[in-house]
Amino acid sequence: MKNKFQKSLALGAAFFALTLTTGAAAPSVDAAPNGPTITVYKDPSCGCCKNWIEHLVKHGYRVDAKDTPAMAEVKRTLGVPDALTSCHTAVVNGYLIEGHVPAADIARLLKQRPKVAGLAVPGMPMGAPGMEGPRQEHYQVLSFDKNGKTRIFASY
C-alpha cells in the first residue's frame, strides 16, 4: 500500500511540474494583439500584402483588412501622393501608411506623433517586411505631409 501511495504521489508531482513548465512556456490561445488597430486596404489577390499584415500581427498590431480592387481610388481618396504609392495603403491613429513600412517605424511614428500625414515605402523593395526573399535592396521609409513633401524617416 505504501509503495502504491508513493507512486501516486510521484506521478502527481511529475504532472504538477509538467503543468507548471508547459503552462509558462506556451502562449495563451486567447492572447490577442494589444497594439492599435491598423485598417489595411489591399487588392484581394496580393500575396505580399498578406505577408505584410502577418508582419504587423507578429509585432502586436490588430489588423482590419479591407479587400478592394479599386486601390487607385482608395489612395486618391485618402491623399497618398502619386510618387509614393505601393501595393497597399493603411490607416492607423490618423496616419497613412503606404507600402511595406516596418512595424517598428509605425511604432516610432505613433510614439513621436510628428506633424506629418504618414509614412511610405514607395514601390515594393525586396527585403522590406512582406517582401522577404533571397536578396535585400536598400530602401527608405519616407514621412510625407499633405502637400507631398517628404523626409527620410528611416533607411534600410
Secondary structure, DSSP 8 states (H G I E B T S, - for coil): -HHHHHHHHHHHHHHHHHHHHHHHHS--TT----S-EEEEEE-TT-HHHHHHHHHHHHTT-EEEEEE-S-HHHHHHHHT--GGG--S-EEEETTEEEEES--HHHHHHHHHH--SSSEEEE-S--TTSTT---S-----EEEEE-TT--EEEEEE-
